[in-house]
Each structure stands twice: as C-alpha cells, then as structure tokens.
Amino acid sequence: MYRLFVTVITVINFASINAELHRNFTDVFGGELILGGIDSSHYEGEFTVDCNEISNLPDINFVIGGKTFRLTGQDYILKLGAELGGNCIPGFQAVTQLDGLDWILGEVFIGRYYTEFDMGNNRVGFALARI
C-alpha cells in the first residue's frame, strides 16, 4: 500500500484542502464541495449524473506544489452501465474529516496522472498518463 500525505492542495473554484494520495482507493474521497455543485440525483444512495451530460460537467483543477492537475468529467465520472438506469456516478465520495484529512486522492486521480512514490525521500512525482 502506498500513501503519501500532501500538506495543502488548492482545488480551483472550491477551496484549499489537506489531502493524502492513496493507491488503494478507487475513488477520490472528500468531494462534498464538488458533489454539491453537480446537478445530480440519487439512485440507491449514490449521487448520479446523466451520462449524456459528462462533457458539460466542470473540470476539477488540483494545484499541488504550484502545478495544476486537471480532471475532466470524462476522468472523474464512472460509467457503470444499465444498473444505474442509464446514469453514471462521480468518482468522488463525501467524507467527514478522515483523520483530519479533507480528501484522499485515489485511482480516479492517479489513473489520469502517472504517480511515482519516492518513499525514501518522502516525495511524489506526477506525469500525464498515456491513456
């Protein structure tokens, strides 16, 4: 399991947050601010969005170490198929202060950006992943 704490990340148009990069989480945890801003409905307890509207969803820009990392709707919306009645779900899950953290950046983020954990030097590097 790889974990690295990131002191402060700015999510443009949202807030400054504390975060943790975590390879074993599928979703990006902590999206209450974002989920509240998406025109969504609920299906069996999950936030859902119309799959046809993915291209109209806002980009989410994370600023880490002065560099901006953008996720588009295509990056952060999960298409799970007919079981959600033709809807899709955001790869964000709301979380209430998990060990003092506001967010955990999981595979939704790491899938877009190749992430290299340098545990010996307590740092992490990112590069745009080839998709």
Stockholm file with secondary structure:
# STOCKHOLM 1.0

chainA/1-131         MYRLFVTVITVINFASINAELHRNFTDVFGGELILGGIDSSHYEGEFTVDCNEISNLPDINFVIGGKTFRLTGQDYILKLGAELGGNCIPGFQAVTQLDGLDWILGEVFIGRYYTEFDMGNNRVGFALARI
#=GR chainA/1-131 SS CCEEEEEEEEETTTEEEEEEEETTCSSEECTHHHHTTSCCEEETTEEEEEGGGGGGSCCEEEEETTEEEEECHHHHEECCCGGGTTEEEESEECCSCBTTBSEEECHHHHTTEEEEEEGGGTEEEEEECCC
#=GC SS_cons         CCEEEEEEEEETTTEEEEEEEETTCSSEECTHHHHTTSCCEEETTEEEEEGGGGGGSCCEEEEETTEEEEECHHHHEECCCGGGTTEEEESEECCSCBTTBSEEECHHHHTTEEEEEEGGGTEEEEEECCC
//
